[in-house]
């Protein structure tokens, strides 16, 4: 069971465009059961991505919607394989009964607090993308 601050890997999920994608990491920022657009959800998580190179890193981090994540932001033994960041403006809504996932690690409280501040600020400015494509059934892969 995932909880606030967990880094999880979702085995198969739908992107914003509805295309089904394999294995991706997310950080849980809400673990309460609720509904949106009449659909039940159990948790909300922005997606993690990695930088392609130094130029990509500089460009991505120039946007206030992205937050870098480094090994010192993570509790425990887990280490990132590549330099990574979180897309704080894209919130994916999930129903645990409709996806397969596992908990990989957990971010520390300071990182989670900073991430939540960014998300709240973006929400106040109406700059969040609410992605509910995963609340319908996924296809067998």
C-alpha positions as CSV (number, residue, x, y, z in Angstrom):
1,X,0.0,0.0,0.0
2,X,1.4,3.4,-1.0
3,X,1.4,6.4,1.2
4,X,2.3,10.1,1.1
5,X,5.9,10.6,0.0
6,X,6.4,7.2,-1.5
7,X,8.2,6.8,-4.8
8,X,6.3,4.1,-6.6
9,X,6.7,2.4,-10.0
10,X,3.4,1.8,-11.9
11,X,3.7,-1.3,-14.1
12,X,1.4,0.1,-16.8
13,X,-0.4,3.4,-17.0
14,X,-2.1,5.8,-19.5
15,X,-0.4,9.1,-20.3
16,X,-2.2,12.3,-20.8
17,X,-3.0,11.4,-24.3
18,X,-4.5,8.0,-23.3
19,X,-1.6,6.0,-24.7
20,X,-0.7,3.1,-22.4
21,X,2.9,3.2,-21.2
22,X,5.0,0.7,-19.2
23,X,6.9,1.0,-15.9
24,X,7.2,4.6,-14.7
25,X,8.0,6.3,-11.4
26,X,5.7,8.7,-9.5
27,X,5.8,10.4,-6.1
28,X,2.6,10.1,-4.0
29,X,1.4,13.5,-3.0
30,X,-2.2,12.5,-1.8
31,X,-3.2,9.1,-0.5
32,X,-6.8,9.8,0.4
33,X,-9.8,8.1,-1.2
34,X,-12.1,10.6,-3.0
35,X,-13.6,11.1,-6.5
36,X,-13.0,13.5,-9.3
37,X,-15.4,13.9,-12.3
38,X,-17.5,11.1,-10.7
39,X,-14.6,8.6,-10.7
40,X,-13.0,7.1,-7.6
41,X,-9.3,7.5,-6.9
42,X,-7.0,6.4,-4.0
43,X,-3.9,8.5,-4.7
44,X,-2.5,11.3,-6.7
45,X,1.1,11.5,-8.0
46,X,3.2,13.6,-10.3
47,X,5.4,11.7,-12.7
48,X,9.2,11.5,-12.5
49,X,11.4,11.8,-15.6
50,X,15.1,11.8,-16.3
51,X,17.4,14.3,-18.0
52,X,18.8,13.3,-21.5
53,X,21.9,15.5,-21.1
54,X,23.2,18.7,-19.5
55,X,21.4,21.0,-22.0
56,X,18.1,19.2,-21.4
57,X,18.6,19.5,-17.7
58,X,19.3,23.3,-17.9
59,X,16.2,23.8,-20.1
60,X,13.9,21.6,-17.9
61,X,15.0,23.2,-14.6
62,X,14.4,26.7,-16.1
63,X,10.7,26.0,-15.8
64,X,9.1,26.6,-12.3
65,X,6.9,23.5,-12.8
66,X,9.8,21.0,-12.6
67,X,11.8,20.0,-9.5
68,X,15.1,18.2,-9.5
69,X,15.4,15.1,-7.3
70,X,18.8,13.8,-6.2
71,X,19.8,10.8,-4.1
72,X,20.0,12.9,-0.9
73,X,16.2,13.6,-1.3
74,X,15.5,9.9,-0.9
75,X,15.4,7.9,2.3
76,X,17.0,4.5,2.5
77,X,19.4,2.6,0.3
78,X,17.7,3.3,-3.1
79,X,19.8,5.3,-5.6
80,X,18.7,7.0,-8.8
81,X,20.1,5.4,-12.0
82,X,20.0,8.7,-13.8
83,X,19.7,12.4,-12.9
84,X,15.9,13.0,-12.5
85,X,13.2,15.5,-11.9
86,X,9.5,15.7,-11.0
87,X,6.9,17.3,-13.3
88,X,5.0,19.0,-10.5
89,X,2.4,20.5,-12.8
90,X,1.1,17.1,-14.0
91,X,-1.0,15.3,-11.4
92,X,-2.0,11.7,-12.2
93,X,-5.0,10.3,-10.4
94,X,-5.0,6.5,-9.7
95,X,-7.3,3.8,-8.4
96,X,-5.2,1.1,-6.7
97,X,-7.7,-1.6,-7.8
98,X,-7.1,-0.8,-11.5
99,X,-3.2,-0.7,-11.6
100,X,-0.2,-2.7,-10.5
101,X,2.5,-0.9,-8.7
102,X,5.2,-1.3,-6.1
103,X,6.8,1.1,-3.6
104,X,10.4,1.7,-4.6
105,X,11.5,4.2,-2.0
106,X,10.4,7.3,-0.2
107,X,11.4,11.0,-0.4
108,X,12.5,12.8,2.7
109,X,10.1,15.3,4.5
110,X,12.0,18.4,3.3
111,X,11.7,17.3,-0.4
112,X,8.0,16.5,0.0
113,X,7.3,19.8,1.7
114,X,9.1,21.7,-1.2
115,X,7.2,19.7,-3.8
116,X,3.9,20.3,-2.1
117,X,4.6,24.1,-2.0
118,X,5.2,24.0,-5.7
119,X,2.0,22.1,-6.4
120,X,-0.1,24.3,-4.2
121,X,1.4,27.4,-5.9
122,X,0.7,26.0,-9.3
123,X,-2.8,25.2,-8.2
124,X,-3.5,28.7,-7.0
125,X,-2.4,29.9,-10.5
126,X,-4.6,27.3,-12.3
127,X,-1.4,25.8,-13.8
128,X,-2.0,22.1,-12.9
129,X,-2.8,19.4,-15.4
130,X,-5.3,16.9,-13.8
131,X,-4.8,13.6,-15.5
132,X,-7.6,11.1,-14.9
133,X,-7.0,8.7,-17.8
134,X,-6.0,6.0,-15.3
135,X,-9.3,5.9,-13.6
136,X,-10.8,3.8,-16.4
137,X,-9.8,0.2,-16.9
138,X,-6.3,-0.5,-18.4
139,X,-5.9,-2.9,-21.3
140,X,-4.0,-6.1,-20.9
141,X,-0.4,-5.8,-21.9
